[in-house]
Amino acid sequence: MRDHLRSIWEGASSDAFAQQYEELKPSFVQMSTLLCFACSSSLYLKSARRR
């Protein structure tokens, strides 16, 4: 994804985007993990109620 977006921009804008993306990447990964956990928990609770 980063490389695709970077190809759209040129020069300093491209470099600034790449740097910012790398700085924020851990937050993206944490948010993804949190959302997966929340979805899994929700599905588990729904299935437990049906029993």
N, C-alpha and C positions, 0 to 999 in steps of 0.2 A: 504494500500500500504506500509506504513512504516513498519508494522509488518511482511509482507511478505519479504521485502528486508532485514529486520533485522534478519530473520530466516536463511538467506543465509550466513551471516557473524557470526563470533563468537567473544566473549570477548570484548576487548577494541575497536576493529573496529566497532562492533555492537553498543556499547555505544556511540562512537563518531558520528556515523551516525545518531542515534536517536536524539542526542543533536543538531546536525547541521540541521536536518530536522525540528525540532520544532522551531529553530531560523528563518528558511527561510519560514516556513508555511504561515505567513501573506503575504509575497510577492507572494507566489503561489496563494493565495486567491484573492489578488488584481489583479494579471495578469488575472486570470480566469474571474473576474468581468469585467475588461477592454475589454477582447476579446468578451465576451457576448454582451456588450454594442456596440462594434464596428460592430459585426455581425448584431445585431438588427437594428442599424442605417442604415447599408448598405441595408438591406432588405426593410426597410421603404422607403428609397430614390428610390430604384428600382421600388417599387409599385407606388410611387407618380408620377414617370415619365411616367408610362403607362396610367395614367388617362387623 
